[in-house]
């Protein structure tokens, strides 16, 4: 069985790319004395070549994206047609259309830049900001809650994601600390969103429900951190799952 030269995953002999990282797998055929290194095109029978019957990871990814885009397109047509049939104008359908467009852009960025987290992360941030701004502008043509609430909440969420990514990248051993990092980041984000919403609604910075949620999340995070850093032998999930 061939092994990927990049990540070491064992692959089926008939596939041309690594199923995990999409690296092209080298092919080493058993050669007899005087046998040519590569068969001539005339000797190849596409029907008997197993590699021709398997789609590559890139091909499967493209098919999945086209399928999802088709589903979103059908949904958009159905929404607009229903709105036009009932009201003879585009009214409420603007909201689901904006949501469908945002989902399409998020999927497009993820499929196009799946190996470039900075690129698709930036695209996702811009898409979410544009979607929230569009929703706010649909009400009366002017922005109301978006500049003072929607934009800060989005930027805070992105900042916490960046903090989590940096912490993950700096971790030498990725084990139980990952399970502790997630609830810690969620607790911090909930507190920040709660404070922003309270400030926007009352004009004063305050915290309420987020503190209750943090009381459940922070002890869980501390438990996993203790399990990870309190023992000499630490599990390394990064090597296990190749990330």
C-alpha positions as CSV (number, residue, x, y, z in Angstrom):
1,X,0.0,0.0,0.0
2,X,1.4,3.4,-0.9
3,X,1.9,6.1,1.8
4,X,1.6,9.8,1.4
5,X,5.1,11.4,1.4
6,X,3.7,14.5,3.2
7,X,1.5,13.2,6.1
8,X,2.2,9.5,6.1
9,X,-1.4,8.4,5.6
10,X,-1.8,5.0,4.0
11,X,-3.8,5.2,0.7
12,X,-5.4,2.9,-1.7
13,X,-3.2,1.9,-4.6
14,X,-5.7,3.1,-7.1
15,X,-6.0,6.7,-6.0
16,X,-3.8,9.5,-7.3
17,X,-4.0,11.9,-4.4
18,X,-3.7,11.6,-0.7
19,X,-7.3,11.5,0.7
20,X,-6.2,13.7,3.7
21,X,-3.9,16.5,2.3
22,X,-4.4,16.1,-1.5
23,X,-0.7,15.5,-2.2
24,X,0.0,13.7,-5.4
25,X,1.1,10.2,-4.6
26,X,4.2,8.8,-6.4
27,X,3.6,5.7,-8.4
28,X,6.2,2.9,-8.5
29,X,5.3,0.1,-10.8
30,X,7.0,-3.3,-10.6
31,X,9.4,-3.3,-13.5
32,X,10.9,-6.4,-15.0
33,X,14.3,-6.6,-16.8
34,X,14.2,-4.3,-19.8
35,X,10.7,-3.1,-19.0
36,X,10.1,0.6,-19.8
37,X,9.7,3.0,-16.9
38,X,6.4,4.3,-18.3
39,X,4.0,2.4,-20.5
40,X,3.2,3.9,-23.9
41,X,-0.3,5.5,-24.4
42,X,-1.1,2.7,-26.8
43,X,-0.6,0.1,-24.0
44,X,-3.0,1.8,-21.7
45,X,-6.7,0.8,-21.6
46,X,-8.7,3.5,-19.7
47,X,-11.4,1.0,-18.9
48,X,-8.9,-1.3,-17.1
49,X,-7.0,1.5,-15.3
50,X,-8.4,1.9,-11.8
51,X,-6.9,5.3,-11.4
52,X,-9.2,6.6,-14.1
53,X,-12.4,5.5,-12.3
54,X,-11.7,7.4,-9.0
55,X,-12.3,11.1,-8.7
56,X,-9.5,13.2,-7.1
57,X,-10.1,15.2,-3.9
58,X,-10.2,18.4,-6.0
59,X,-12.8,16.9,-8.3
60,X,-14.9,15.8,-5.4
61,X,-14.6,19.2,-3.8
62,X,-15.7,20.9,-7.1
63,X,-18.7,18.6,-7.4
64,X,-19.7,19.3,-3.8
65,X,-19.5,23.1,-4.3
66,X,-21.5,23.0,-7.5
67,X,-24.2,20.9,-5.8
68,X,-24.4,23.2,-2.9
69,X,-24.5,26.3,-5.2
70,X,-27.3,24.7,-7.2
71,X,-29.3,24.1,-4.1
72,X,-28.8,27.7,-3.0
73,X,-29.8,28.9,-6.5
74,X,-33.0,26.9,-6.5
75,X,-33.9,28.2,-3.1
76,X,-33.2,31.8,-4.2
77,X,-35.4,31.4,-7.3
78,X,-38.2,29.9,-5.2
79,X,-38.1,32.7,-2.6
80,X,-38.2,35.4,-5.3
81,X,-40.9,33.7,-7.2
82,X,-43.1,33.4,-4.1
83,X,-42.6,37.0,-3.2
84,X,-43.4,38.2,-6.7
85,X,-46.5,35.9,-6.9
86,X,-47.9,37.2,-3.6
87,X,-46.9,40.9,-3.6
88,X,-46.0,41.5,-7.2
89,X,-42.8,43.1,-5.9
90,X,-39.6,42.1,-4.1
91,X,-40.3,42.8,-0.4
92,X,-39.6,40.3,2.3
93,X,-37.5,38.1,-0.1
94,X,-34.6,40.5,0.3
95,X,-33.8,39.1,3.7
96,X,-33.5,35.4,2.7
97,X,-31.8,36.4,-0.5
98,X,-29.1,38.2,1.5
99,X,-28.7,35.1,3.7
100,X,-28.4,32.8,0.7
101,X,-25.9,35.1,-0.9
102,X,-23.9,35.2,2.3
103,X,-23.9,31.4,2.6
104,X,-22.8,31.1,-1.0
105,X,-19.8,33.5,-0.4
106,X,-18.9,31.6,2.8
107,X,-18.9,28.3,0.9
108,X,-17.0,29.7,-2.0
109,X,-14.2,31.1,0.3
110,X,-14.0,27.8,2.2
111,X,-13.7,25.7,-1.0
112,X,-11.3,28.1,-2.8
113,X,-9.0,28.9,0.1
114,X,-9.4,25.8,2.3
115,X,-5.6,25.7,2.8
116,X,-5.2,29.4,3.4
117,X,-7.0,30.2,6.7
118,X,-6.0,33.8,6.6
119,X,-7.6,34.3,3.2
120,X,-10.9,32.5,3.8
121,X,-11.1,33.9,7.4
122,X,-10.8,37.5,5.9
123,X,-13.4,36.6,3.3
124,X,-15.8,35.2,6.0
125,X,-15.4,38.4,8.1
126,X,-16.1,40.6,5.2
127,X,-19.1,38.5,4.2
128,X,-20.6,38.6,7.7
129,X,-20.1,42.3,8.0
130,X,-21.7,42.9,4.6
131,X,-24.6,40.6,5.5
132,X,-25.4,42.3,8.8
133,X,-25.1,45.7,7.1
134,X,-27.5,44.7,4.4
135,X,-30.0,43.5,6.9
136,X,-29.9,46.8,8.8
137,X,-30.1,48.8,5.6
138,X,-33.2,46.9,4.4
139,X,-35.4,48.3,7.1
140,X,-35.5,52.0,6.1
141,X,-32.5,52.4,3.8
142,X,-30.4,53.7,6.7
143,X,-28.1,52.0,9.2
144,X,-29.3,51.8,12.7
145,X,-28.0,49.0,14.9
146,X,-25.2,47.8,12.6
147,X,-22.5,50.4,13.3
148,X,-23.0,50.4,17.0
149,X,-23.8,46.7,17.6
150,X,-23.5,44.4,14.6
151,X,-20.0,45.6,13.6
152,X,-18.5,45.5,17.1
153,X,-19.9,42.1,17.8
154,X,-18.5,40.7,14.6
155,X,-15.1,42.2,15.2
156,X,-15.0,40.8,18.8
157,X,-16.0,37.3,17.5
158,X,-13.2,37.5,14.9
159,X,-10.7,38.7,17.5
160,X,-11.5,35.7,19.7
161,X,-11.1,33.3,16.8
162,X,-7.7,34.8,16.0
163,X,-6.7,34.4,19.7
164,X,-7.7,30.8,19.6
165,X,-5.8,30.2,16.3
166,X,-2.7,31.8,17.7
167,X,-2.9,29.8,20.9
168,X,-3.4,26.6,18.9
169,X,-0.4,27.4,16.7
170,X,1.8,28.1,19.7
171,X,0.9,24.9,21.5
172,X,3.7,22.3,21.3
173,X,1.4,19.5,22.4
174,X,-2.2,19.6,21.3
175,X,-4.2,17.4,23.6
176,X,-6.7,18.2,26.3
177,X,-5.7,21.8,26.2
178,X,-7.8,22.1,23.0
179,X,-10.8,21.0,24.9
180,X,-10.0,23.6,27.5
181,X,-9.3,26.4,25.0
182,X,-12.8,26.2,23.3
183,X,-15.0,26.8,26.4
184,X,-12.6,29.5,27.6
185,X,-12.9,31.3,24.4
186,X,-16.6,30.9,24.2
187,X,-17.0,32.2,27.8
188,X,-14.9,35.3,26.9
189,X,-16.9,36.0,23.7
190,X,-20.2,35.6,25.5
191,X,-19.1,38.2,28.2
192,X,-17.9,40.6,25.5
193,X,-21.2,40.3,23.5
194,X,-23.3,40.7,26.6
195,X,-21.4,43.8,27.5
196,X,-21.8,45.3,24.0
197,X,-25.5,44.5,23.8
198,X,-26.1,46.0,27.3
199,X,-24.1,49.1,26.3
200,X,-26.0,49.5,23.1
201,X,-29.4,49.1,24.8
202,X,-28.9,51.1,28.0
203,X,-25.9,53.2,27.4
204,X,-24.1,51.6,30.3
205,X,-21.7,48.7,30.3
206,X,-23.1,45.7,32.2
207,X,-23.1,42.0,32.3
208,X,-25.8,39.5,33.1
209,X,-26.6,36.2,31.5
210,X,-23.0,35.8,30.2
211,X,-21.7,35.5,33.8
212,X,-24.0,32.6,34.5
213,X,-22.9,30.9,31.3
214,X,-19.2,31.5,32.2
215,X,-19.7,29.8,35.6
216,X,-20.4,26.6,33.6
217,X,-17.7,27.0,31.0
218,X,-14.7,28.2,33.0
219,X,-14.6,25.2,35.4
220,X,-14.8,22.9,32.4
221,X,-11.9,24.7,30.7
222,X,-9.8,24.6,33.9
223,X,-10.4,20.9,34.3
224,X,-9.1,20.1,30.8
225,X,-6.1,22.4,31.3
226,X,-5.2,20.6,34.5
227,X,-5.6,17.2,32.8
228,X,-3.2,18.4,30.0
229,X,-0.6,20.3,31.9
230,X,-0.7,18.4,35.2
231,X,0.7,15.2,33.8
232,X,4.2,14.5,32.5
233,X,2.9,12.4,29.6
234,X,0.6,14.6,27.5
235,X,-1.5,13.3,24.6
236,X,-0.8,14.9,21.2
237,X,-4.0,15.1,19.2
238,X,-2.2,17.1,16.5
239,X,-0.1,14.1,15.5
240,X,-3.1,11.7,15.8
241,X,-5.3,13.8,13.5
242,X,-2.6,15.4,11.4
243,X,-3.2,19.1,12.1
